[in-house]
């Protein structure tokens, strides 16, 4: 059953109906209380694909959320984000009745069309994080976001006028901006977990650059590194920028330049031979990257040791 084609839900009204909820008060945006959602054996055995944005704060016992290959439980409250066309699955322990609390905000792309949010929402990279990279909130942070959700709900429940759409979009932008701030806090406060990722990254790149993989496979890609570390590309990039000021590609290049400097200063290999050993098909590409990172050509750097 897990391999069946995902069930696609195109509208917020369809989602309400599928989950046994009353029709939404607004066709393009909805705040749902998790306690009101009904689970069924049918929904527990299928994967879903939604045509709208999902922002969810959930606390639940005996419920697991599967997104791609990642799985997370909700015994602790966590905030997660999904963009349209991402596949997910909710798995409920059939031996227990789940106790859910929290909210889910559904936003159809048509709602934010014509607002500044249609452009800025794509800048919030946590929509590409996996579920095990969810945001864990303090009680104070949770209270702030709950207040914004209440404002959104009150606004679309009021008489719809020409101001409502922009006001709600502004509330959503505030929610996303606060979430970005709280993620930065999490990168710093979850020091042990995040520094373990940095240590694994350092070891991964060191081992790779000391092996024959460079000649055979070329430079590792951001995707290769992320998959090896079992984190999403977006999450790894955000983590590294907060903790080190560099993104994943810059870390890969930094390790490459470190290895190049070692070969230039301790061997008699030609520039072309070094470029080849570092996974470059053309020495010109290596020389261009080296100079952009060090302000010296490989030859100039070597000569500085003579």
Secondary structure, 3 states (H helix, E strand, C coil): CCCCCCEEECCHHHHHHHCCCCCCCCCCEEEEEHHHCCCCHHHHCCCEEECEEEEEEEEEECEEEEECCEEEECCCCEEEEECCCCEEEEEECCCCCCEEEEEEEEEEHHHHCCCCHHHHHHHCHHHHCCHHHCECCCHHHHHHHHHHHHHHHHHHHCCCCCCHHHHHHHHHHHHHHHHHHHHHHHHHHCHHHHHHHHHHHHHHHHHHHCCCHHHHHCCCCHHHHHHHHCCCHHHHHHHHHHHHCCCHHHHHHHHHHHHHHHHHHHCCCCHHHHHHHCCCCCHHHHHHHHHHHHCCCHHHHHHCCC
